[in-house]
Amino acid sequence: MKRALERQDGWGVLGADPGVAGEGGEAGGVGGEASPPSPLGAGPLRPLPDPEVEPKARRRQFSAAYKLRILEQADRCQGRGEIGALLRREGLYASHLGRWRALHRQGGAAALGRPRGRKPDPDTVLREQLRRLERDNQRLQRALQQAETILEVQKKLSEVLGIRLTAPDEEETSA
């Protein structure tokens, strides 16, 4: 009499018996017969998982040599339907062929190998270099300020202690 219940909305309870009234297994069915409690437990409803695994789509990438080879094969096609057969055999679309022909006319074989998308901004490298140099400049200015503060403290300390500091010029001339 035990069976898994499933509602039309995809929710169900595994191991639930419609004749069982509560958790303790009290009789609720015909004739007052008690059924043993479900080993899985008739807990709250939970969704049944979808067993279908969805594959992730990936964009195909064609090398420049492949594109050039396909263009050469398409140019050799003479008869009716040969280009269509070529495209079906390779799993390509006519738009691929048209786009590759236009690229080939514009820039030759080198244009076929260029990556898609936005072109890199030439100023990006300069902006990054400027940011790095500004950070270095700020760091060096802080270090210079710290060194000047240390020198001032050393001068004041030498005056208090009565130590005469000689300038580097004076040492060279006196020697």
C-alpha positions as CSV (number, residue, x, y, z in Angstrom):
1,M,0.0,0.0,0.0
2,K,3.0,2.3,0.4
3,R,3.8,4.4,-2.6
4,A,5.4,7.7,-3.5
5,L,2.9,10.5,-4.0
6,E,3.5,13.1,-6.6
7,R,1.3,16.1,-7.3
8,Q,0.8,17.7,-10.7
9,D,3.0,20.7,-9.7
10,G,6.1,18.4,-9.3
11,W,6.1,18.3,-5.5
12,G,5.7,15.0,-3.7
13,V,6.5,13.1,-0.6
14,L,8.4,9.9,-0.8
15,G,7.1,7.0,1.2
16,A,3.9,8.7,2.3
17,D,0.8,6.5,2.7
18,P,-2.5,8.2,2.1
19,G,-4.1,6.0,4.8
20,V,-1.8,7.3,7.5
21,A,-3.2,10.2,9.4
22,G,-0.2,11.4,11.4
23,E,3.3,10.7,12.3
24,G,2.5,8.1,15.0
25,G,0.9,5.8,12.5
26,E,-2.7,6.1,13.7
27,A,-5.2,4.5,11.5
28,G,-7.0,6.7,9.2
29,G,-8.0,4.3,6.5
30,V,-10.9,1.8,6.1
31,G,-11.4,-0.7,8.9
32,G,-9.2,1.0,11.4
33,E,-6.1,-1.0,10.5
34,A,-2.8,0.6,11.6
35,S,0.0,0.8,9.2
36,P,3.6,1.0,10.3
37,P,5.3,4.4,10.2
38,S,7.2,5.1,7.0
39,P,10.9,4.3,7.1
40,L,11.6,7.5,5.1
41,G,9.4,9.6,7.2
42,A,6.5,11.6,5.8
43,G,8.1,15.0,6.3
44,P,7.4,18.3,4.5
45,L,7.0,18.3,0.7
46,R,10.1,18.7,-1.3
47,P,10.7,19.2,-5.1
48,L,11.7,16.2,-7.1
49,P,15.0,17.0,-8.9
50,D,15.1,17.2,-12.7
51,P,17.5,14.4,-13.9
52,E,18.2,16.3,-17.2
53,V,21.7,17.7,-17.3
54,E,21.9,20.9,-19.4
55,P,25.2,21.2,-21.4
56,K,26.9,24.6,-21.5
57,A,27.0,26.0,-25.0
58,R,30.5,27.0,-26.2
59,R,31.3,29.4,-29.0
60,R,33.3,27.6,-31.8
61,Q,36.6,29.1,-32.7
62,F,38.1,28.6,-36.1
63,S,41.8,29.1,-36.9
64,A,43.0,31.3,-39.7
65,A,44.4,28.3,-41.6
66,Y,41.0,26.5,-41.4
67,K,39.1,29.6,-42.6
68,L,41.5,30.0,-45.5
69,R,41.2,26.3,-46.4
70,I,37.4,26.5,-46.4
71,L,37.5,29.6,-48.6
72,E,39.8,27.9,-51.1
73,Q,37.5,24.8,-51.2
74,A,34.4,27.1,-51.7
75,D,36.1,28.9,-54.5
76,R,36.8,25.5,-56.2
77,C,33.1,24.6,-56.0
78,Q,31.6,24.8,-59.6
79,G,28.4,22.7,-59.6
80,R,25.0,23.5,-58.3
81,G,24.7,22.7,-54.5
82,E,28.4,22.0,-54.0
83,I,28.9,25.0,-51.6
84,G,25.9,23.9,-49.6
85,A,27.3,20.3,-49.4
86,L,30.6,21.8,-48.2
87,L,28.9,23.9,-45.5
88,R,26.8,20.9,-44.3
89,R,29.9,18.6,-44.2
90,E,31.9,21.2,-42.2
91,G,28.9,22.2,-40.0
92,L,29.1,25.8,-41.1
93,Y,26.6,28.5,-42.1
94,A,26.6,30.6,-45.2
95,S,27.1,33.7,-43.0
96,H,30.5,32.2,-41.9
97,L,31.5,32.0,-45.5
98,G,30.4,35.6,-46.3
99,R,32.1,37.1,-43.3
100,W,35.3,35.2,-43.9
101,R,35.3,36.3,-47.6
102,A,34.8,39.9,-46.6
103,L,37.7,39.7,-44.0
104,H,39.9,38.1,-46.6
105,R,39.2,40.9,-49.1
106,Q,40.0,43.5,-46.5
107,G,43.2,42.2,-45.0
108,G,44.2,38.9,-46.6
109,A,45.0,35.9,-44.5
110,A,46.2,38.0,-41.6
111,A,42.7,39.5,-41.2
112,L,41.2,36.0,-40.8
113,G,43.3,35.3,-37.6
114,R,42.4,38.5,-35.8
115,P,40.5,38.0,-32.6
116,R,36.9,39.1,-32.3
117,G,35.5,41.8,-30.1
118,R,36.7,45.3,-29.2
119,K,40.1,46.4,-30.2
120,P,42.5,47.1,-27.4
121,D,42.7,50.7,-26.5
122,P,46.3,51.9,-27.1
123,D,45.9,54.5,-24.3
124,T,45.2,51.9,-21.7
125,V,48.9,51.0,-21.4
126,L,49.8,54.6,-21.1
127,R,47.1,55.3,-18.4
128,E,48.3,52.3,-16.4
129,Q,51.9,53.4,-16.6
130,L,50.8,56.9,-15.5
131,R,48.9,55.5,-12.5
132,R,51.9,53.4,-11.5
133,L,54.3,56.3,-11.8
134,E,52.0,58.6,-9.8
135,R,51.8,55.9,-7.0
136,D,55.6,55.6,-7.1
137,N,55.9,59.4,-6.9
138,Q,53.6,59.6,-3.9
139,R,55.6,56.8,-2.1
140,L,58.9,58.5,-2.8
141,Q,57.6,61.9,-1.6
142,R,56.5,60.3,1.7
143,A,59.9,58.7,2.1
144,L,61.6,62.0,1.4
145,Q,59.4,63.8,4.0
146,Q,60.3,61.1,6.5
147,A,64.0,61.4,5.8
148,E,63.9,65.3,6.1
149,T,62.1,64.9,9.4
150,I,64.8,62.5,10.7
151,L,67.5,64.9,9.6
152,E,65.9,67.8,11.5
153,V,65.6,65.7,14.6
154,Q,69.3,64.7,14.3
155,K,70.3,68.4,14.0
156,K,68.3,69.4,17.0
157,L,69.7,66.5,19.0
158,S,73.3,67.4,18.1
159,E,72.7,71.0,19.2
160,V,71.3,69.9,22.5
161,L,74.2,67.5,23.1
162,G,76.8,69.9,21.8
163,I,78.0,67.8,19.0
164,R,79.3,69.8,16.0
165,L,78.0,68.4,12.7
166,T,80.3,69.0,9.7
167,A,79.0,69.3,6.2
168,P,80.3,66.8,3.7
169,D,82.1,69.8,1.9
170,E,84.0,70.7,5.0
171,E,85.4,67.2,5.5
172,E,86.8,67.0,2.0
173,T,88.6,70.4,2.3
174,S,90.0,69.8,5.7
175,A,91.5,66.5,4.9
